Amino acid sequence: MDLRSTAAAMLLAVGGVAHGQTTPSGLTLLVDDATLLPGQSTTIRLEASFDAARDYCIGAIVTWVDSSAGAQGLSDLRLVGALAGPGTSAGAITERGVRGILAGQLHGLGGIYGDPSNPIAFWEATYTAPIDVAEAFEVVLETRTSRFDVYPWRDSARTESRLDGFQDDVATISVVPAPAGATVLLGALLAGHRRRIEHA
C-alpha cells in the first residue's frame, strides 16, 4: 500500500469514528439568582438537549426535581414552550420536591411538526427563601428522569427512547442571612405594618 492509499484509509477510519459518535441527551437545571436573601425569590428552569446529529426533536420527558428543602419555598409550577402539549403536566409539589413532570409535543401527524430547538426550555418554578434565616444554607436541586423520547427524523410519528447515556443535572441555591442593618430595618417595617393593621 503506497503512502497516498494509507493516508486515505486513515482519513476514512477517523471519519468513521467521528460519524459514529453521539452527543448524550440530558437536562440542564438553571437558576436565575443562585444566592438569595431572606424572603427573596428566584426562577428555576429546565432545559432539555438531544443529539441533533442523530434525532429531529424531543417527543416526551418524564422527570422529577428533587429538592433538599422538600416542599419548602416551591411554588408556581408551569410548563413553557412547545413541550407543553396535550396531556402534559407541570407536576406536583411533594415532601421531596416536584414529582410527575410530564412534557411533550405532537409531531408527524396531520402536518403537525414539533419544535426542533436544541436545547429547548420546557419547565419553570419559583423558589422563595424563608423570611427567618439565622444561618446560611443551601438548597440542592437534582433532576431524576425516567423517560426521554425523541422523534428520530422529521417525518416520523413514532418516538424512540434516548435514556441510554442520558445525563441528569444538579443545581444549588444559596440562602444567606440578611446583614444586621437590613434585619433591623426589616423588623421595623414589619412592626409598623402590624401597628397599621391593629389600628385599622
Backbone as JSON Lines, residues from 0, in Angstrom:
{"i":0,"aa":"M","n":[0.86,-1.19,0.0],"ca":[0.0,0.0,0.0],"c":[0.9,1.24,0.0]}
{"i":1,"aa":"D","n":[0.66,2.17,-0.96],"ca":[1.5,3.36,-1.02],"c":[1.06,4.38,0.02]}
{"i":2,"aa":"L","n":[1.82,5.45,0.14],"ca":[1.59,6.48,1.15],"c":[0.22,7.14,0.97]}
{"i":3,"aa":"R","n":[-0.16,7.4,-0.29],"ca":[-1.43,8.04,-0.57],"c":[-2.61,7.15,-0.12]}
{"i":4,"aa":"S","n":[-2.53,5.85,-0.4],"ca":[-3.59,4.92,0.0],"c":[-3.7,4.8,1.51]}
{"i":5,"aa":"T","n":[-2.52,4.79,2.17],"ca":[-2.5,4.71,3.63],"c":[-3.18,5.93,4.25]}
{"i":6,"aa":"A","n":[-2.87,7.13,3.71],"ca":[-3.46,8.36,4.23],"c":[-4.98,8.35,4.03]}
{"i":7,"aa":"A","n":[-5.43,7.89,2.86],"ca":[-6.86,7.84,2.58],"c":[-7.56,6.87,3.55]}
{"i":8,"aa":"A","n":[-6.92,5.71,3.81],"ca":[-7.51,4.74,4.73],"c":[-7.61,5.31,6.13]}
{"i":9,"aa":"M","n":[-6.57,6.07,6.56],"ca":[-6.59,6.68,7.88],"c":[-7.72,7.71,7.99]}
{"i":10,"aa":"L","n":[-7.92,8.52,6.92],"ca":[-8.98,9.51,6.93],"c":[-10.36,8.86,7.02]}
{"i":11,"aa":"L","n":[-10.53,7.75,6.29],"ca":[-11.79,7.02,6.34],"c":[-12.05,6.47,7.74]}
{"i":12,"aa":"A","n":[-11.0,5.94,8.36],"ca":[-11.14,5.37,9.7],"c":[-11.51,6.46,10.7]}
{"i":13,"aa":"V","n":[-10.8,7.6,10.61],"ca":[-11.09,8.7,11.52],"c":[-12.5,9.22,11.28]}
{"i":14,"aa":"G","n":[-12.87,9.37,10.01],"ca":[-14.21,9.84,9.67],"c":[-15.27,8.89,10.2]}
{"i":15,"aa":"G","n":[-15.01,7.59,10.12],"ca":[-15.97,6.6,10.62],"c":[-16.17,6.71,12.11]}
{"i":16,"aa":"V","n":[-15.1,6.96,12.86],"ca":[-15.2,7.11,14.31],"c":[-16.0,8.35,14.65]}
{"i":17,"aa":"A","n":[-15.67,9.47,13.97],"ca":[-16.36,10.72,14.26],"c":[-17.84,10.6,13.93]}
{"i":18,"aa":"H","n":[-18.15,9.94,12.81],"ca":[-19.54,9.81,12.38],"c":[-20.33,8.95,13.38]}
{"i":19,"aa":"G","n":[-19.7,7.98,14.0],"ca":[-20.37,7.08,14.92],"c":[-20.59,7.65,16.3]}
{"i":20,"aa":"Q","n":[-19.92,8.77,16.61],"ca":[-20.05,9.35,17.94],"c":[-21.39,10.07,18.08]}
{"i":21,"aa":"T","n":[-21.98,10.01,19.27],"ca":[-23.22,10.72,19.53],"c":[-23.07,11.58,20.78]}
{"i":22,"aa":"T","n":[-23.83,12.66,20.8],"ca":[-23.84,13.53,21.97],"c":[-24.92,13.04,22.91]}
{"i":23,"aa":"P","n":[-24.62,12.83,24.19],"ca":[-25.65,12.33,25.1],"c":[-26.77,13.34,25.3]}
{"i":24,"aa":"S","n":[-27.99,12.81,25.44],"ca":[-29.13,13.66,25.76],"c":[-29.08,13.99,27.25]}
{"i":25,"aa":"G","n":[-29.74,15.08,27.63],"ca":[-29.73,15.43,29.05],"c":[-30.59,16.62,29.38]}
{"i":26,"aa":"L","n":[-30.74,16.86,30.68],"ca":[-31.44,18.02,31.19],"c":[-30.45,18.97,31.84]}
{"i":27,"aa":"T","n":[-30.78,20.26,31.81],"ca":[-29.98,21.28,32.48],"c":[-30.88,22.05,33.43]}
{"i":28,"aa":"L","n":[-30.48,22.14,34.69],"ca":[-31.18,22.94,35.7],"c":[-30.55,24.33,35.73]}
{"i":29,"aa":"L","n":[-31.36,25.35,35.52],"ca":[-30.87,26.73,35.55],"c":[-31.58,27.49,36.66]}
{"i":30,"aa":"V","n":[-30.83,28.33,37.38],"ca":[-31.39,29.15,38.45],"c":[-31.06,30.6,38.15]}
{"i":31,"aa":"D","n":[-32.1,31.45,38.05],"ca":[-31.87,32.85,37.69],"c":[-30.95,33.56,38.68]}
{"i":32,"aa":"D","n":[-31.25,33.45,39.97],"ca":[-30.43,34.05,41.03],"c":[-30.03,32.94,41.99]}
{"i":33,"aa":"A","n":[-28.76,32.58,42.0],"ca":[-28.31,31.43,42.78],"c":[-28.05,31.78,44.25]}
{"i":34,"aa":"T","n":[-28.05,33.08,44.61],"ca":[-27.86,33.49,46.01],"c":[-29.02,34.4,46.4]}
{"i":35,"aa":"L","n":[-29.72,34.03,47.47],"ca":[-30.89,34.77,47.9],"c":[-30.76,35.24,49.34]}
{"i":36,"aa":"L","n":[-31.35,36.41,49.62],"ca":[-31.53,36.89,50.98],"c":[-32.9,36.4,51.46]}
{"i":37,"aa":"P","n":[-33.17,36.47,52.77],"ca":[-34.48,36.03,53.29],"c":[-35.64,36.71,52.56]}
{"i":38,"aa":"G","n":[-36.63,35.91,52.17],"ca":[-37.81,36.44,51.5],"c":[-37.67,36.66,50.01]}
{"i":39,"aa":"Q","n":[-36.47,36.58,49.46],"ca":[-36.29,36.78,48.03],"c":[-36.67,35.52,47.24]}
{"i":40,"aa":"S","n":[-37.02,35.73,45.97],"ca":[-37.43,34.63,45.11],"c":[-36.54,34.53,43.87]}
{"i":41,"aa":"T","n":[-36.52,33.34,43.28],"ca":[-35.81,33.14,42.03],"c":[-36.58,32.14,41.18]}
{"i":42,"aa":"T","n":[-36.3,32.13,39.89],"ca":[-36.94,31.19,38.98],"c":[-36.0,30.03,38.69]}
{"i":43,"aa":"I","n":[-36.54,28.82,38.82],"ca":[-35.82,27.6,38.45],"c":[-36.31,27.18,37.07]}
{"i":44,"aa":"R","n":[-35.4,26.83,36.16],"ca":[-35.78,26.47,34.8],"c":[-35.19,25.11,34.42]}
{"i":45,"aa":"L","n":[-35.89,24.4,33.55],"ca":[-35.38,23.16,32.98],"c":[-35.28,23.28,31.48]}
{"i":46,"aa":"E","n":[-34.12,22.88,30.94],"ca":[-33.91,22.79,29.5],"c":[-33.53,21.36,29.15]}
{"i":47,"aa":"A","n":[-33.94,20.92,27.98],"ca":[-33.59,19.58,27.5],"c":[-32.74,19.7,26.25]}
{"i":48,"aa":"S","n":[-31.74,18.81,26.16],"ca":[-30.87,18.75,24.99],"c":[-30.91,17.34,24.42]}
{"i":49,"aa":"F","n":[-30.73,17.25,23.1],"ca":[-30.68,15.94,22.44],"c":[-29.62,15.99,21.35]}
{"i":50,"aa":"D","n":[-29.28,14.84,20.81],"ca":[-28.26,14.74,19.77],"c":[-28.88,15.1,18.43]}
{"i":51,"aa":"A","n":[-28.71,16.36,18.02],"ca":[-29.34,16.83,16.79],"c":[-28.74,16.18,15.54]}
{"i":52,"aa":"A","n":[-27.55,15.62,15.66],"ca":[-26.96,14.92,14.52],"c":[-27.64,13.58,14.29]}
{"i":53,"aa":"R","n":[-28.35,13.11,15.31],"ca":[-28.98,11.79,15.24],"c":[-30.5,11.87,15.17]}
{"i":54,"aa":"D","n":[-31.1,12.88,15.86],"ca":[-32.55,12.94,16.01],"c":[-33.09,14.3,15.59]}
{"i":55,"aa":"Y","n":[-34.43,14.34,15.35],"ca":[-35.05,15.58,14.86],"c":[-35.53,16.49,15.98]}
{"i":56,"aa":"C","n":[-36.29,15.95,16.94],"ca":[-36.8,16.78,18.04],"c":[-37.22,15.89,19.22]}
{"i":57,"aa":"I","n":[-37.48,16.53,20.34],"ca":[-37.88,15.8,21.55],"c":[-39.36,15.44,21.46]}
{"i":58,"aa":"G","n":[-39.68,14.21,21.91],"ca":[-41.07,13.76,21.93],"c":[-41.7,13.87,23.3]}
{"i":59,"aa":"A","n":[-41.08,13.25,24.31],"ca":[-41.67,13.25,25.66],"c":[-40.6,13.14,26.72]}
{"i":60,"aa":"I","n":[-40.84,13.8,27.85],"ca":[-39.94,13.77,29.0],"c":[-40.77,13.53,30.26]}
{"i":61,"aa":"V","n":[-40.34,12.58,31.08],"ca":[-40.9,12.4,32.42],"c":[-39.76,12.53,33.41]}
{"i":62,"aa":"T","n":[-39.87,13.48,34.32],"ca":[-38.77,13.72,35.26],"c":[-39.3,14.22,36.59]}
{"i":63,"aa":"W","n":[-38.43,14.17,37.61],"ca":[-38.66,14.75,38.92],"c":[-37.6,15.83,39.14]}
{"i":64,"aa":"V","n":[-37.9,16.76,40.04],"ca":[-36.89,17.68,40.55],"c":[-36.85,17.49,42.06]}
{"i":65,"aa":"D","n":[-35.84,16.77,42.54],"ca":[-35.67,16.6,43.99],"c":[-35.13,17.9,44.58]}
{"i":66,"aa":"S","n":[-35.58,18.23,45.79],"ca":[-35.11,19.41,46.5],"c":[-34.72,19.03,47.92]}
{"i":67,"aa":"S","n":[-33.53,19.45,48.34],"ca":[-33.09,19.15,49.71],"c":[-33.94,19.88,50.74]}
{"i":68,"aa":"A","n":[-34.7,20.9,50.31],"ca":[-35.6,21.62,51.2],"c":[-37.01,21.05,51.15]}
{"i":69,"aa":"G","n":[-37.21,19.98,50.41],"ca":[-38.54,19.39,50.28],"c":[-39.49,20.33,49.57]}
{"i":70,"aa":"A","n":[-40.68,20.46,50.11],"ca":[-41.7,21.32,49.51],"c":[-41.48,22.79,49.84]}
{"i":71,"aa":"Q","n":[-40.66,23.07,50.86],"ca":[-40.48,24.43,51.35],"c":[-40.0,25.38,50.25]}
{"i":72,"aa":"G","n":[-40.73,26.47,50.06],"ca":[-40.31,27.53,49.16],"c":[-40.71,27.34,47.71]}
{"i":73,"aa":"L","n":[-41.16,26.16,47.32],"ca":[-41.5,25.91,45.92],"c":[-42.94,26.35,45.62]}
{"i":74,"aa":"S","n":[-43.14,26.97,44.45],"ca":[-44.49,27.39,44.04],"c":[-44.51,27.63,42.54]}
{"i":75,"aa":"D","n":[-45.71,27.88,42.03],"ca":[-45.92,28.34,40.65],"c":[-45.26,27.44,39.6]}
{"i":76,"aa":"L","n":[-45.55,26.13,39.67],"ca":[-45.02,25.2,38.68],"c":[-45.7,25.46,37.34]}
{"i":77,"aa":"R","n":[-44.93,25.43,36.25],"ca":[-45.51,25.69,34.93],"c":[-44.67,25.09,33.82]}
{"i":78,"aa":"L","n":[-45.35,24.55,32.82],"ca":[-44.68,24.14,31.59],"c":[-44.64,25.34,30.66]}
{"i":79,"aa":"V","n":[-43.58,25.45,29.87],"ca":[-43.44,26.57,28.95],"c":[-43.06,26.06,27.57]}
{"i":80,"aa":"G","n":[-43.43,26.8,26.54],"ca":[-42.98,26.5,25.19],"c":[-43.68,25.31,24.55]}
{"i":81,"aa":"A","n":[-43.02,24.77,23.54],"ca":[-43.62,23.74,22.69],"c":[-43.88,22.43,23.41]}
{"i":82,"aa":"L","n":[-43.14,22.14,24.47],"ca":[-43.3,20.85,25.16],"c":[-44.45,20.85,26.17]}
{"i":83,"aa":"A","n":[-45.28,21.89,26.15],"ca":[-46.49,21.94,26.98],"c":[-47.67,21.45,26.14]}
{"i":84,"aa":"G","n":[-47.5,20.31,25.47],"ca":[-48.51,19.78,24.56],"c":[-49.65,19.09,25.27]}
{"i":85,"aa":"P","n":[-50.54,18.45,24.51],"ca":[-51.7,17.76,25.09],"c":[-51.28,16.66,26.06]}
{"i":86,"aa":"G","n":[-52.01,16.57,27.19],"ca":[-51.76,15.52,28.17],"c":[-50.54,15.72,29.03]}
{"i":87,"aa":"T","n":[-49.94,16.9,29.0],"ca":[-48.73,17.16,29.79],"c":[-49.09,17.69,31.18]}
{"i":88,"aa":"S","n":[-48.09,17.75,32.06],"ca":[-48.31,18.21,33.43],"c":[-47.04,18.86,33.97]}
{"i":89,"aa":"A","n":[-47.22,19.95,34.7],"ca":[-46.08,20.63,35.34],"c":[-45.65,19.93,36.61]}
{"i":90,"aa":"G","n":[-46.38,18.87,37.02],"ca":[-46.02,18.13,38.22],"c":[-46.73,18.64,39.46]}
{"i":91,"aa":"A","n":[-46.37,18.06,40.59],"ca":[-46.97,18.42,41.88],"c":[-45.88,18.54,42.93]}
{"i":92,"aa":"I","n":[-46.06,19.48,43.85],"ca":[-45.1,19.68,44.93],"c":[-45.35,18.64,46.01]}
{"i":93,"aa":"T","n":[-44.28,17.94,46.42],"ca":[-44.37,16.91,47.45],"c":[-43.31,17.17,48.52]}
{"i":94,"aa":"E","n":[-43.24,16.29,49.5],"ca":[-42.27,16.45,50.59],"c":[-40.83,16.26,50.12]}
{"i":95,"aa":"R","n":[-40.62,15.82,48.88],"ca":[-39.25,15.64,48.36],"c":[-38.93,16.57,47.2]}
{"i":96,"aa":"G","n":[-39.85,17.44,46.84],"ca":[-39.62,18.34,45.72],"c":[-40.79,18.32,44.77]}
{"i":97,"aa":"V","n":[-40.53,18.14,43.48],"ca":[-41.59,18.11,42.47],"c":[-41.6,16.75,41.8]}
{"i":98,"aa":"R","n":[-42.77,16.13,41.76],"ca":[-42.94,14.82,41.14],"c":[-43.9,14.95,39.96]}
{"i":99,"aa":"G","n":[-43.73,14.05,38.97],"ca":[-44.7,13.93,37.91],"c":[-44.64,14.99,36.82]}
{"i":100,"aa":"I","n":[-43.47,15.55,36.55],"ca":[-43.36,16.47,35.42],"c":[-43.43,15.64,34.14]}
{"i":101,"aa":"L","n":[-44.39,15.96,33.28],"ca":[-44.56,15.28,32.0],"c":[-44.65,16.33,30.91]}
{"i":102,"aa":"A","n":[-43.64,16.4,30.08],"ca":[-43.59,17.37,28.99],"c":[-43.55,16.63,27.66]}
{"i":103,"aa":"G","n":[-44.12,17.21,26.63],"ca":[-44.07,16.55,25.33],"c":[-44.78,17.34,24.25]}
{"i":104,"aa":"Q","n":[-44.57,16.9,23.01],"ca":[-45.19,17.58,21.87],"c":[-45.58,16.56,20.81]}
{"i":105,"aa":"L","n":[-46.6,16.91,20.03],"ca":[-47.02,16.08,18.91],"c":[-46.13,16.37,17.7]}
{"i":106,"aa":"H","n":[-45.98,15.36,16.85],"ca":[-45.11,15.52,15.69],"c":[-45.44,14.45,14.65]}
{"i":107,"aa":"G","n":[-45.41,14.85,13.38],"ca":[-45.51,13.88,12.3],"c":[-46.9,13.39,11.98]}
{"i":108,"aa":"L","n":[-47.94,13.99,12.58],"ca":[-49.32,13.58,12.29],"c":[-50.1,14.75,11.72]}
{"i":109,"aa":"G","n":[-50.77,14.53,10.6],"ca":[-51.63,15.57,10.03],"c":[-50.93,16.88,9.76]}
{"i":110,"aa":"G","n":[-49.69,16.83,9.35],"ca":[-48.96,18.06,9.03],"c":[-48.45,18.81,10.25]}
{"i":111,"aa":"I","n":[-48.53,18.19,11.43],"ca":[-48.0,18.82,12.65],"c":[-46.53,18.45,12.81]}
{"i":112,"aa":"Y","n":[-45.69,19.45,13.01],"ca":[-44.27,19.19,13.23],"c":[-43.83,19.82,14.55]}
{"i":113,"aa":"G","n":[-43.05,19.06,15.3],"ca":[-42.58,19.54,16.58],"c":[-41.5,20.59,16.44]}
{"i":114,"aa":"D","n":[-41.22,21.26,17.56],"ca":[-40.18,22.28,17.61],"c":[-38.83,21.59,17.79]}
{"i":115,"aa":"P","n":[-37.92,21.73,16.81],"ca":[-36.62,21.05,16.91],"c":[-35.55,21.86,17.65]}
{"i":116,"aa":"S","n":[-35.95,22.93,18.36],"ca":[-34.96,23.75,19.08],"c":[-34.12,22.88,20.01]}
{"i":117,"aa":"N","n":[-32.85,23.21,20.11],"ca":[-31.93,22.39,20.9],"c":[-30.8,23.27,21.44]}
{"i":118,"aa":"P","n":[-30.74,23.5,22.77],"ca":[-31.66,22.97,23.8],"c":[-33.02,23.66,23.73]}
{"i":119,"aa":"I","n":[-33.98,23.08,24.42],"ca":[-35.33,23.64,24.44],"c":[-35.8,23.74,25.89]}
{"i":120,"aa":"A","n":[-36.24,24.95,26.27],"ca":[-36.76,25.18,27.62],"c":[-38.17,24.6,27.71]}
{"i":121,"aa":"F","n":[-38.51,23.97,28.86],"ca":[-39.84,23.37,28.94],"c":[-40.52,23.48,30.3]}
{"i":122,"aa":"W","n":[-39.83,23.89,31.37],"ca":[-40.46,23.89,32.7],"c":[-39.85,24.99,33.54]}
{"i":123,"aa":"E","n":[-40.7,25.59,34.41],"ca":[-40.23,26.61,35.35],"c":[-40.96,26.46,36.68]}
{"i":124,"aa":"A","n":[-40.33,26.95,37.73],"ca":[-40.95,27.02,39.05],"c":[-40.32,28.19,39.79]}
{"i":125,"aa":"T","n":[-40.96,28.58,40.88],"ca":[-40.43,29.66,41.72],"c":[-39.97,29.08,43.05]}
{"i":126,"aa":"Y","n":[-38.79,29.52,43.5],"ca":[-38.34,29.19,44.85],"c":[-38.22,30.49,45.63]}
{"i":127,"aa":"T","n":[-38.81,30.53,46.83],"ca":[-38.75,31.7,47.71],"c":[-38.08,31.32,49.01]}
{"i":128,"aa":"A","n":[-37.04,32.05,49.38],"ca":[-36.32,31.78,50.62],"c":[-37.19,32.14,51.82]}
{"i":129,"aa":"P","n":[-37.05,31.4,52.93],"ca":[-37.83,31.74,54.13],"c":[-37.47,33.14,54.65]}
{"i":130,"aa":"I","n":[-38.41,33.74,55.39],"ca":[-38.19,35.09,55.94],"c":[-37.17,35.07,57.06]}
{"i":131,"aa":"D","n":[-37.24,34.05,57.94],"ca":[-36.34,33.96,59.09],"c":[-35.19,33.02,58.76]}
{"i":132,"aa":"V","n":[-34.01,33.56,58.52],"ca":[-32.82,32.76,58.2],"c":[-31.73,33.15,59.19]}
{"i":133,"aa":"A","n":[-31.44,32.27,60.14],"ca":[-30.41,32.55,61.15],"c":[-29.02,32.2,60.62]}
{"i":134,"aa":"E","n":[-28.94,31.12,59.85],"ca":[-27.65,30.69,59.3],"c":[-27.8,30.39,57.81]}
{"i":135,"aa":"A","n":[-26.72,30.59,57.09],"ca":[-26.73,30.32,55.65],"c":[-26.96,28.82,55.4]}
{"i":136,"aa":"F","n":[-27.69,28.52,54.34],"ca":[-27.89,27.12,53.96],"c":[-28.02,27.01,52.45]}
{"i":137,"aa":"E","n":[-27.94,25.81,51.94],"ca":[-28.06,25.58,50.51],"c":[-29.25,24.68,50.21]}
{"i":138,"aa":"V","n":[-29.92,24.97,49.11],"ca":[-30.98,24.11,48.6],"c":[-30.4,23.42,47.36]}
{"i":139,"aa":"V","n":[-30.28,22.11,47.45],"ca":[-29.73,21.33,46.34],"c":[-30.88,20.76,45.52]}
{"i":140,"aa":"L","n":[-30.86,21.04,44.23],"ca":[-31.88,20.57,43.3],"c":[-31.26,19.53,42.37]}
{"i":141,"aa":"E","n":[-32.0,18.47,42.08],"ca":[-31.48,17.4,41.22],"c":[-32.59,16.8,40.39]}
{"i":142,"aa":"T","n":[-32.36,16.65,39.09],"ca":[-33.35,16.0,38.24],"c":[-33.17,14.49,38.28]}
{"i":143,"aa":"R","n":[-34.3,13.78,38.15],"ca":[-34.3,12.31,38.07],"c":[-35.27,11.93,36.95]}
{"i":144,"aa":"T","n":[-34.72,11.6,35.81],"ca":[-35.52,11.4,34.6],"c":[-35.75,9.92,34.34]}
{"i":145,"aa":"S","n":[-37.02,9.57,34.1],"ca":[-37.36,8.17,33.84],"c":[-37.81,7.92,32.4]}
{"i":146,"aa":"R","n":[-38.02,8.99,31.65],"ca":[-38.4,8.84,30.23],"c":[-37.85,10.01,29.44]}
{"i":147,"aa":"F","n":[-37.22,9.71,28.33],"ca":[-36.73,10.76,27.42],"c":[-36.82,10.2,26.0]}
{"i":148,"aa":"D","n":[-37.9,10.57,25.3],"ca":[-38.16,10.05,23.96],"c":[-37.95,11.14,22.92]}
{"i":149,"aa":"V","n":[-37.49,10.75,21.75],"ca":[-37.28,11.68,20.66],"c":[-37.99,11.17,19.4]}
{"i":150,"aa":"Y","n":[-38.24,12.1,18.49],"ca":[-38.64,11.73,17.14],"c":[-37.35,11.68,16.31]}
{"i":151,"aa":"P","n":[-36.99,10.5,15.81],"ca":[-35.67,10.36,15.19],"c":[-35.5,11.07,13.85]}
{"i":152,"aa":"W","n":[-36.6,11.32,13.13],"ca":[-36.46,12.07,11.89],"c":[-37.72,12.9,11.65]}
{"i":153,"aa":"R","n":[-37.64,13.8,10.7],"ca":[-38.69,14.8,10.51],"c":[-40.06,14.19,10.21]}
{"i":154,"aa":"D","n":[-40.11,13.11,9.45],"ca":[-41.39,12.54,9.05],"c":[-41.8,11.34,9.88]}
{"i":155,"aa":"S","n":[-41.17,11.16,11.04],"ca":[-41.52,10.03,11.9],"c":[-42.56,10.46,12.94]}
{"i":156,"aa":"A","n":[-43.63,9.66,13.04],"ca":[-44.63,9.91,14.09],"c":[-44.4,9.0,15.28]}
{"i":157,"aa":"R","n":[-43.37,8.18,15.23],"ca":[-43.05,7.23,16.31],"c":[-41.8,7.7,17.04]}
{"i":158,"aa":"T","n":[-41.85,7.62,18.4],"ca":[-40.7,8.05,19.19],"c":[-39.79,6.88,19.53]}
{"i":159,"aa":"E","n":[-38.55,7.24,19.89],"ca":[-37.57,6.27,20.37],"c":[-36.96,6.8,21.66]}
{"i":160,"aa":"S","n":[-36.64,5.9,22.58],"ca":[-36.05,6.3,23.86],"c":[-34.58,6.64,23.69]}
{"i":161,"aa":"R","n":[-34.14,7.67,24.43],"ca":[-32.72,8.04,24.48],"c":[-32.26,8.11,25.94]}
{"i":162,"aa":"L","n":[-32.78,7.22,26.77],"ca":[-32.35,7.19,28.18],"c":[-30.96,6.6,28.33]}
{"i":163,"aa":"D","n":[-30.52,5.79,27.39],"ca":[-29.18,5.2,27.45],"c":[-28.14,6.31,27.34]}
{"i":164,"aa":"G","n":[-27.35,6.5,28.39],"ca":[-26.35,7.56,28.41],"c":[-26.91,8.93,28.77]}
{"i":165,"aa":"F","n":[-28.18,8.99,29.16],"ca":[-28.82,10.26,29.49],"c":[-28.15,10.9,30.7]}
{"i":166,"aa":"Q","n":[-28.08,12.23,30.71],"ca":[-27.42,12.95,31.8],"c":[-28.41,13.85,32.53]}
{"i":167,"aa":"D","n":[-28.64,13.57,33.82],"ca":[-29.43,14.47,34.66],"c":[-28.51,15.57,35.2]}
{"i":168,"aa":"D","n":[-29.1,16.54,35.91],"ca":[-28.31,17.7,36.34],"c":[-28.58,18.05,37.8]}
{"i":169,"aa":"V","n":[-27.68,18.83,38.37],"ca":[-27.77,19.3,39.77],"c":[-27.53,20.8,39.77]}
{"i":170,"aa":"A","n":[-28.27,21.53,40.61],"ca":[-28.05,22.97,40.79],"c":[-28.22,23.3,42.27]}
{"i":171,"aa":"T","n":[-27.65,24.42,42.68],"ca":[-27.69,24.82,44.09],"c":[-28.14,26.26,44.23]}
{"i":172,"aa":"I","n":[-29.02,26.5,45.19],"ca":[-29.4,27.85,45.58],"c":[-28.85,28.1,46.98]}
{"i":173,"aa":"S","n":[-28.11,29.18,47.16],"ca":[-27.57,29.54,48.47],"c":[-28.45,30.61,49.1]}
{"i":174,"aa":"V","n":[-28.88,30.35,50.34],"ca":[-29.68,31.32,51.08],"c":[-28.84,31.85,52.23]}
{"i":175,"aa":"V","n":[-28.68,33.17,52.3],"ca":[-27.79,33.77,53.31],"c":[-28.59,34.72,54.19]}
{"i":176,"aa":"P","n":[-28.24,34.84,55.47],"ca":[-28.95,35.77,56.35],"c":[-28.78,37.2,55.86]}
{"i":177,"aa":"A","n":[-29.76,38.03,56.14],"ca":[-29.64,39.45,55.79],"c":[-28.59,40.11,56.67]}
{"i":178,"aa":"P","n":[-27.86,41.12,56.15],"ca":[-26.92,41.87,57.01],"c":[-27.66,42.46,58.21]}
{"i":179,"aa":"A","n":[-26.92,42.69,59.29],"ca":[-27.54,43.12,60.55],"c":[-28.4,44.36,60.37]}
{"i":180,"aa":"G","n":[-27.94,45.36,59.64],"ca":[-28.71,46.58,59.43],"c":[-30.0,46.31,58.7]}
{"i":181,"aa":"A","n":[-29.94,45.41,57.72],"ca":[-31.14,45.08,56.95],"c":[-32.15,44.34,57.83]}
{"i":182,"aa":"T","n":[-31.64,43.5,58.74],"ca":[-32.52,42.76,59.64],"c":[-33.28,43.72,60.55]}
{"i":183,"aa":"V","n":[-32.58,44.74,61.11],"ca":[-33.22,45.74,61.97],"c":[-34.27,46.51,61.18]}
{"i":184,"aa":"L","n":[-33.93,46.91,59.94],"ca":[-34.87,47.65,59.1],"c":[-36.1,46.81,58.78]}
{"i":185,"aa":"L","n":[-35.87,45.54,58.46],"ca":[-36.98,44.64,58.15],"c":[-37.89,44.5,59.37]}
{"i":186,"aa":"G","n":[-37.3,44.35,60.56],"ca":[-38.1,44.24,61.79],"c":[-38.93,45.49,62.03]}
{"i":187,"aa":"A","n":[-38.35,46.65,61.79],"ca":[-39.08,47.91,61.99],"c":[-40.24,48.03,61.0]}
{"i":188,"aa":"L","n":[-40.0,47.64,59.77],"ca":[-41.06,47.7,58.76],"c":[-42.21,46.77,59.11]}
{"i":189,"aa":"L","n":[-41.87,45.54,59.56],"ca":[-42.9,44.59,59.94],"c":[-43.69,45.08,61.15]}
{"i":190,"aa":"A","n":[-42.99,45.69,62.13],"ca":[-43.66,46.2,63.32],"c":[-44.61,47.34,62.94]}
{"i":191,"aa":"G","n":[-44.16,48.23,62.06],"ca":[-45.02,49.33,61.59],"c":[-46.23,48.8,60.85]}
{"i":192,"aa":"H","n":[-46.04,47.76,60.07],"ca":[-47.14,47.15,59.32],"c":[-48.17,46.55,60.29]}
{"i":193,"aa":"R","n":[-47.66,45.9,61.35],"ca":[-48.57,45.3,62.34],"c":[-49.39,46.39,63.05]}
{"i":194,"aa":"R","n":[-48.73,47.52,63.39],"ca":[-49.44,48.62,64.08],"c":[-50.55,49.18,63.21]}
{"i":195,"aa":"R","n":[-50.26,49.31,61.88],"ca":[-51.27,49.84,60.97],"c":[-52.47,48.9,60.9]}
{"i":196,"aa":"I","n":[-52.21,47.59,60.91],"ca":[-53.29,46.59,60.85],"c":[-54.14,46.66,62.11]}
{"i":197,"aa":"E","n":[-53.46,46.81,63.3],"ca":[-54.19,46.85,64.57],"c":[-55.08,48.09,64.67]}
{"i":198,"aa":"H","n":[-54.62,49.22,64.11],"ca":[-55.4,50.47,64.2],"c":[-56.51,50.51,63.17]}
{"i":199,"aa":"A","n":[-56.43,49.66,62.15],"ca":[-57.43,49.69,61.07],"c":[-58.79,49.21,61.54]}
